[in-house]
Amino acid sequence: MPMHYADRVTRVEPSATLAISALASELEAEGADVVDLSVGEPDFPTPENVVEAGQDAMDAGHTGYTTSNGIPELREAIADKLQADGLNYGPENVIVTPGAKQSLYEITQTLIDGADGQGPSARGTSSRAGDEVVLLDPAWVSYEAMVKLAGGSLVRVDLSPYDFRLEPALPDLENVISDSTELLIVNSPSNPTGAVYTDAALEGVRDLAVEHDVTVVADEIYGEITYDTDPTSLGSLDGMAERTVTVNGFSKAYSMTGWRLGYFAGPEELIDQAGKLHSHSVSCATNFVQHAGVEALEHTETAVDEMVDAFEQRRDLLLDLFADAGVDVPTPDGAFYMMLPVESPDTEWCEGALEDAHVATVPGSAFGAPGYARLSYAASEERLREGVERLVDAGYL
Ligand SMILES: Cc1ncc(COP(=O)(O)O)c(C=O)c1O
């Protein structure tokens, strides 16, 4: 007898990037040399002292469960980092999770109610739509999936007409935010655009959030990776402390994707509610990984600076190469992504570029930005040059 699948999973689409990775793997299996500009992880090793801290913690026997919300040393180090960003938090305001993705999952499950009969947390018998969540497009693909898993309804504001800047899009945001908006997700620096939102833009968001009593998720996972700009943490703005959940993690800044370590911070009441979900689902993040996280936060300044410098040089190189090819690309100020305007439909452009030039990129439409391809410059300068050359030679630029 076929199984019955819950609405909460059947309404989520598989990741659109899967088609590209599957095709890339197929080509590689056939012996092709694919320049992979589709990856969302730094191409640097985890700093050695962090690896050693993890090994030492294992040797010291830190292999059992920890306090559900995370070891006190790590939550203290995280609170110190958040204090430095202007957020007045202590260890009691933090939950450590296996990756920032899990943080976002716990937050959406904790804050979003589903529509009757659809969401995992449908309320009573009254007829209502799922809680409304506003996304700024282009947006990282998992936000949509997580909102759908929680049964929420999505409203989207498109930043593409403004070169992905938020400030000129504030009137559009004002048009869609209302008293029925439950949550707004802001990701700066942004995946996929690399945009870093200005203080004026963030203040505009704050004004709307306060006016309509909206909770804001500030995903700052790329916050350490910025060029010539020092981004403001949204929760540090006046009036935002009680309505912001700040998300961050170790994957990007410290090149620790496979370690699975992230966290979120917010008002204690939120931590109490989300903490129930956290303890009943994952129990805790991996013990020795949390110890490595303390080392990453406290002793990696040079390693992070070197990584960010390398990303900046690669960004500049790509911008030059595209300018030489006559393509105007919005300049990203952070993260390690760039949005390349391509011929529509972008899914066909990306498939073609992979098949003909063996260059892997992700279609912008996967992020709500048709007409673009997302390029990751977590690749060496040599591979970036090779990738652009191949795109030009094959007539894709
Ligand atoms: C915007 C954004 N937030 C969160 C994450 C989750 O990162 P992790 O679960 O590895 O900490 C990612 C990873 O790609 C991301 O791009």
The ligand as an SDF file (V2000), in Angstrom:
LIG
                    3D

 16 16  0  0  0  0  0  0  0  0999 V2000
   21.7750   32.7240    3.7330 C   0  0  0  0  0  0  0  0  0  0  0  0
   22.1460   31.4550    4.4130 C   0  0  0  0  0  0  0  0  0  0  0  0
   21.6950   31.2340    5.6570 N   0  0  0  0  0  0  0  0  0  0  0  0
   21.9870   30.0960    6.2940 C   0  0  0  0  0  0  0  0  0  0  0  0
   22.7470   29.1140    5.7090 C   0  0  0  0  0  0  0  0  0  0  0  0
   22.9860   27.8490    6.4850 C   0  0  0  0  0  0  0  0  0  0  0  0
   24.2850   27.5610    6.7680 O   0  0  0  0  0  0  0  0  0  0  0  0
   24.7130   26.3870    7.7610 P   0  0  0  0  0  0  0  0  0  0  0  0
   23.5090   25.5360    8.0120 O   0  0  0  0  0  0  0  0  0  0  0  0
   25.7890   25.6450    7.0500 O   0  0  0  0  0  0  0  0  0  0  0  0
   25.1790   27.0360    9.0130 O   0  0  0  0  0  0  0  0  0  0  0  0
   23.2280   29.2850    4.4030 C   0  0  0  0  0  0  0  0  0  0  0  0
   24.0100   28.2350    3.7360 C   0  0  0  0  0  0  0  0  0  0  0  0
   24.1840   28.2130    2.5380 O   0  0  0  0  0  0  0  0  0  0  0  0
   22.9340   30.5010    3.7440 C   0  0  0  0  0  0  0  0  0  0  0  0
   23.3810   30.7500    2.5140 O   0  0  0  0  0  0  0  0  0  0  0  0
  1  2  1  0
  2  3  1  0
  2 15  2  0
  3  4  2  0
  4  5  1  0
  5  6  1  0
  5 12  2  0
  6  7  1  0
  7  8  1  0
  8  9  2  0
  8 10  1  0
  8 11  1  0
 12 13  1  0
 12 15  1  0
 13 14  2  0
 15 16  1  0
M  END
$$$$
